[in-house]
């Protein structure tokens, strides 16, 4: 049986399987996207699929620090929508 890659949540620092996270990716042009497939090219940051982790990551600006780019409120609103729509 093949083991799943492990990733760490930017909100709670919890390690889980990659498939259990929402991925935020920064491409070479410093554009930020939500990566629902987990396969887009670029630097990725991972969040648990719950609002508490997202709010903690926004408050501490951890995703911005990891991706080394300013993230717009629009991206955060998209993330909130993805998490709350499940």
PyMOL commands that set and color helices and strands:
alter all, ss='L'
color gray80, all
select helices_A, chain A and resi 18-20+51-60+62-67+73-84
alter helices_A, ss='H'
color red, helices_A
select strands_A, chain A and resi 6-8+15-17+21-26+32-35+43-48
alter strands_A, ss='S'
color yellow, strands_A
deselect
rebuild
show_as cartoon
